[in-house]
Amino acid sequence: MSAGGTGAGEASVGGASGAASVTEARTAAEHAARTSYGRLVAVLAAGTGDLALAEDALAEAFTAALERWPRTGVPTNPEGWLITVARNRQRDVWKSSAVRTNVPLEGTDAAIDPLDGLDLLRIPDRRLELLFTCAHPAIDPAARTPLMLQAVLGFDAAQIAAAYAVPAPTMAQRLVRAKRRIARARIPFVIPDRRAMPERLPAVLEAVYGCAAITWRDDASSLAGEAKHLAVTLASLLEREPEAWALAALVTLSLARRRPGTYVPLEEQDTAAWDAQLIDEGETYLRRAATSGRRTPGRFELEAAIHAVHLDRRRTGITDWGAVRQLYTALVAVAPSLGSQVALAAVIGRTDDADAGLAALPPGGDRFQPWWATRADLLARAGRGAEASVAYERAIELTDDAALREYLEGRRGRVQ
């Protein structure tokens, strides 16, 4: 049965009473996509090993929901309804003549439906399994983390491309190639043996970090909260992995000061609005990472420590910029990413002067929004208003956050 048909299987998953308005149906579908997309894809892909098919089937299920829910009403279990329709679509493809003509995988029975036995009323959180699957050595290393961000966490190619400062078409092609590789290799969707986990762990940690970075302006009710859940769950699973606990600390501490709405720079935020409970929780994770017995702190531990220094302003009333600079210097030595180098240049501009910060800015920031925002701020503080205005314009062009854009436009107006 295709996603466009009807059947008892769909009707049995959460009854609905009466019709719903188009707005109600769309709102329910958007909520399911926002909160459950990764879980639904993980469940569907676990049965077939075909990630692209799982995404296509789920997309058709969402389309069917937008067509039917205004007539039949929103089901009491929207996720169960969606996965039933998507599962039926997968069955159609699996049993189609195109699939049957392929050479069956050695050791399998083509007559067996790989989706049998799926509990439609329970949507398990199998995202960690899918994250480790996407970190399989057979997948291009450059595509592993972006693939997790799209397939498991639900971000689109444009959002991921912006995070990586690459053109959206380039990222889209990279993701398509990775999915084809998974389908051809029939990579199993299971958590690997613990002996294989260390090899895959960096990419998984990077994906959870990427989720937190892309949602950096959101609160705990969004995917930012999901990033925290995944980080803490992963750290608890691994128990003694310092970078996993460090990432849990980093995501939790960054979440402690997030407030959607008007953008306010960190150093200007009201510390009374920060979440004391999340700060305490994050510091507990950071201490656990620091006491793991490792001699040299890793990237996430250093970043979490930087957040902890900033959040300590809630207690002391001041920011220890010397400590922040020292930590960023260590971070650049451990993980010399464009982002860490730009952040260090910004701190140098504050602890020394704007010209020193400009000299410390790394090359290669043409598509990296923080590079232009930092350059604009340093130029403005150096008294080079015309150049700062041009840099602010470029930073605004690269910004898709409305509140941040408004803030940058205000800064540009002042230097003009």
Secondary structure, 3 states (H helix, E strand, C coil): CCCCCCCHHHHCCCCCCCCCCHHHHHHHHHHHHHHHHHHHHHHHHHHHCCHHHHHHHHHHHHHHHHHHHHHHCCCCCHHHHHHHHHHHHHHHHHHCHHHHCCCCCCCCCCCCCCCCCCCCCCCCCCHHHHHHHHCCCCCCHHHHHHHHHHHHCCCCHHHHHHHHCCCHHHHHHHHHHHHHHHHHHCCCCCCCCCCCHHHHHHHHHHHHHHHHHHCCCCCCCCHHHHHHHHHHHHHHHHCCCHHHHHHHHHHHHHHCCCCCCCCCCHHHCCHHHCCHHHHHHHHHHHHHHHCCCCCCCCHHHHHHHHHHHHHCHHHHCCCCHHHHHHHHHHHHHHCCCHHHHHHHHHHHHHHCCHHHHHHHCCCCCCCCHHHHHHHHHHHHHCCCHHHHHHHHHHHHHCCCCHHHHHHHHHHHHHHC
